[in-house]
Amino acid sequence: MPEPACTHMFVAADGMLAEYLCHVELLDLTEARAVALHAIHRDHPRWDCLVRTATERYTRDSQPGSGEIAPTAAQSGRVGNPP
């Protein structure tokens, strides 16, 4: 049976569906939740688990010196003025 042309499903990163489903896009992912979801999905094949790929990308990109632009304060959930 051929795969559907459009297979993107979006779920809240802090919901239970993100823990059980692999073929979903994550909404409102935070660093803490990325670490937790990666621990849950770590044994899944990288090519077959969008959640594992997204959590690896998020944690890699949020590290200083990774060569990528880190999330802004608003994206990472930090608000207010720096000390």
Backbone torsions as a table, in degrees:
resi	resn	phi	psi	omega
1	MET	NA	128.3	179.7
2	PRO	-68.8	150.0	178.2
3	GLU	-74.3	149.9	177.1
4	PRO	-61.7	151.9	-178.5
5	ALA	-66.4	-36.6	-179.3
6	CYS	-119.3	113.6	-174.7
7	THR	-119.8	12.8	-177.5
8	HIS	-80.4	122.7	173.8
9	MET	-122.2	135.3	-177.8
10	PHE	-108.8	133.5	178.1
11	VAL	-132.2	156.2	176.4
12	ALA	-68.7	131.3	-178.2
13	ALA	-62.8	-28.2	-178.1
14	ASP	-90.1	6.0	-179.8
15	GLY	-94.2	168.1	-178.7
16	MET	-69.4	-28.7	179.7
17	LEU	-60.3	-34.2	179.1
18	ALA	-65.6	-23.5	178.8
19	GLU	-81.4	-26.6	-174.0
20	TYR	-104.9	-26.3	-176.7
21	LEU	-102.5	141.8	-179.6
22	CYS	-103.0	-28.9	-173.7
23	HIS	-98.6	55.0	-179.9
24	VAL	-135.0	155.4	173.1
25	GLU	-95.6	142.9	-175.3
26	LEU	-98.1	135.0	176.5
27	LEU	-104.7	139.7	175.2
28	ASP	57.1	48.2	179.3
29	LEU	-75.9	132.7	175.2
30	THR	-110.3	166.2	-178.6
31	GLU	-63.0	-43.5	-179.8
32	ALA	-62.9	-41.5	180.0
33	ARG	-71.0	-33.6	176.6
34	ALA	-61.3	-42.1	178.5
35	VAL	-64.1	-44.8	-179.4
36	ALA	-64.4	-45.0	179.6
37	LEU	-67.2	-35.4	178.3
38	HIS	-63.9	-39.2	178.1
39	ALA	-62.4	-36.9	179.9
40	ILE	-70.9	-40.8	-173.5
41	HIS	-99.5	6.2	-171.7
42	ARG	-61.0	-27.3	-178.1
43	ASP	-89.4	-2.2	179.8
44	HIS	-79.9	148.6	176.9
45	PRO	-61.0	134.5	-177.5
46	ARG	-58.8	-37.2	-177.4
47	TRP	-74.6	-12.9	-174.0
48	ASP	-116.3	2.5	-176.2
49	CYS	-130.9	104.4	179.8
50	LEU	-65.4	-31.0	-179.5
51	VAL	-66.6	-45.0	178.1
52	ARG	-61.1	-45.1	179.6
53	THR	-61.3	-44.0	-178.9
54	ALA	-65.9	-40.3	-178.6
55	THR	-70.2	-37.2	176.3
56	GLU	-64.6	-43.6	-179.9
57	ARG	-64.5	-42.3	-178.5
58	TYR	-64.0	-47.4	-178.3
59	THR	-69.1	-35.7	177.7
60	ARG	-66.5	-46.2	-176.5
61	ASP	-71.8	-21.5	-178.9
62	SER	-88.5	-5.3	179.1
63	GLN	-82.7	132.8	176.2
64	PRO	-62.3	140.7	178.2
65	GLY	79.4	13.0	-178.7
66	SER	-81.1	-5.1	-177.2
67	GLY	86.6	-3.3	179.3
68	GLU	-114.6	164.5	177.4
69	ILE	-80.2	124.5	178.6
70	ALA	-73.0	154.3	177.7
71	PRO	-59.9	149.4	176.9
72	THR	-71.8	170.1	-179.7
73	ALA	-59.2	-39.1	-179.9
74	ALA	-67.2	-39.4	179.6
75	GLN	-69.3	-33.0	-177.2
76	SER	-87.4	-1.1	177.3
77	GLY	91.2	-1.1	177.9
78	ARG	-90.1	125.5	178.9
79	VAL	-128.6	160.5	-179.5
80	GLY	102.8	177.2	-178.7
81	ASN	-85.1	145.1	176.9
82	PRO	-66.2	154.6	-178.1
83	PRO	-65.1	NA	NA
